[in-house]
Amino acid sequence: MAVTLTEKAARQVQKHLNARGSGLGLRVAVKTSGCSGLAYALEFVDQSQPEDQAFESFGVKVVVDPKSLAYLEGTELDYVREGLTEGFKFNNPNVKNQCGCGESFNV
Amino acid sequence: MLLQISEPGAKPSARPRRLAVGIDLGTTHSLVAIVQDDRPIVLEDWQGRVLLPSVVHYHADRRVEVGYEAGAWQSDDPENTFISIKRYMGRGRGDVPERQGIPYRYADTSGMVQFETRAGRVSPVEVSAEILKALRERAVRALGSELDGAVITVPAYFDEAQRQATKDAAKLAGLEVFRLLNEPTAAAVAYGLDQGAEGVYAVYDLGGGTFDISILKLTRGVFEVLSTNGDPALGGDDFDHAIYDWLLQDTGIPAPAAGDARRLLAAARAAKERLSEQARTRVTVPLSNGSTVERTLTCETFEALTEALVKRTLAPVRKALRDADLAIGEIKGVVLVGGATRMPCIRKAVAEFFGQAPLSDLDPDRVVAIGAALQANVLAGNRAGDDWLLLDVIPLSLGIETMGGLAEKIIPRNATLPVARAQEFTTWKDGQTAMSIHVVQGERELVSECRSLARFELRGIPPLVAGAARVRVTFQVDADGLLSVSAMEQTSGIEAKIEVKPSYGLNDGDIARMIEDSYRHAQDDIAARRLGEQKVEAARLIEATEAALAADGALLSEDERSVIRRHVEALREVAEGSDWEAIKRASDALNDASTEFAGRRMDYSIKTALTGQKLEELQV
């Protein structure tokens, strides 16, 4: 199992990386916050850590630390438009429910 | 919610540092700790003492004293001086064992116990709130500012009612509770973070009034509780009482006055503490009648007196290991928590049982408060970027009652918290518009053998044929172990929910007994479930057949109808009995007998549906 990007998401990440001019790829992580316990975080990767797990989707490197991976196993990251905003959306099979605002979730 | 990519290391928002304390609300002592400059500090009172005796004394003018000042009244005013109040949290009168030397006057109430004092009636929640208030004031004085919140620890075996009572006490004391945390888990946090060691650990926590054993797995900063067990009515107090009972027996005092009982008990406790350092000690207690009790207590005598108590702690340890499916050899280390683990007899027994010397680098009195402070610091958001996650488990499976008195488990025992699980159920009868949801806790297949937690009804289900409504029942247990259940009919969106706050819940004895019963009765339970399911199936079949006969009976000849009716009656008769195979045979027979009828109904309804329709309208 892994953490993957859809082709659309991968294109977006690549675009952001090109615009930024540097970076190894995308870091996907889970942090404790929000009203229901856990929240996602997305960051550029300048330096990967030795314990990190790396995956590749459509030529983009995705980096996940082992703690977060426990919560993200099998997650697919999509890039979607919802109303007026566009952004990354997590399709995480481990999520049992979410808080109303969708910022946080639990497994 | 959609996310954008941020720069590495960037904090989502720069928040001011929030003041959050960790509180160990103990049976005999309570402590408060905070993290300052990334180091946990246990806060002292103005005399430099960290332990606050969990003692509350009520004066006639409603003035309240807490701690050492209150403790001074133990002998002279025992009726209005509460010690070990934690034993009564969320407990009904019937849950509390009667014991000599307890002088409180119970108020005549149902639900949680209350006591009559000269300052009026008080509940254990109010008494605990006084202790929490004293700790809050200590923290405010030390930090020079009001607190944002607190993490309060509770024994792993505290049930819903006891957890709720603890939260209520905090509210009364003006504290916002970020989270209730299991005491052994807090201890693991304190040890795990300080030493960064991975592996499976046992936390042996013998406090003043409670015993907890937890099996924890530490991996890469993730704390997972594999299993918990314990005895909420076993602790250092019992060792004091063992000495106390010995003193009474040895001196032939029949039943001492309340004041004398306190003095004897205090002397017993002091002697126990001295025996952790000495081989023998002298016990001297002046009595109210002018005489004096004088005895010498040796380590050997003490160990003989308390051997049974020490053994009582090992039974839950075995159960916890069994639940976690681990052998003793797989335990990498044993953490000692609680002042009572200073006793050499405990250390010896633990070392012998696990085949290794237990860890005791941290002060066993402080370790829980330190862990709570570390957790509070994280929850307050003061440690962004380096978060660690904490997982706890529920002690018994949670589920609902289904047709036939069967318990359908929705959240299994030892599921990690917080957890939410949902399952879909449907209506059982045509046109059914309400559904009764009965929430139960336990390991058995039959509802009657489980503990009933709550009942509520979902009304307003649209009338549909049996099996068409889709009712999603969601169980959610938050990080504090509090349960809420909701039911929602999917097609109409109507919803009903309940928060489970029983007046008082299961004690550990119940839990242990229920788990043992589930093993012992596994075979009976399977048979009972099979019979129950078969009966439900039979009733459903009869219901459906009769509905069909009433609607479309005209499609059959008189002979055909009577054959089906005979099978219905035959099934109805055996379904009363308890032979599941006979019920199954009769059900199968009815099914066979009505196959032809079902076919004709199908043809007929298609014909009716198509009558008057033009062919082109049907071609979609």
Interface residues (C-beta under 8 A of the other chain):
Chain A: V13 H16 L26 R27 K31 T32 S33 G37 L38 Y40 A41 L42 E43 F44 V45 D46 Q47 E51 P66 K67 A70 V80 E82 T85 E86 G87 F88 K89 F90 K96 N97 C101 G102 E103 N106
Chain B: M1 L2 L3 Q4 I5 S6 E7 P8 G9 A10 P12 R220 G221 V222 V378 L379 G381 A384 D387 W388 L389 P418 V419 A420 R421 A422 T474 Q476 A479
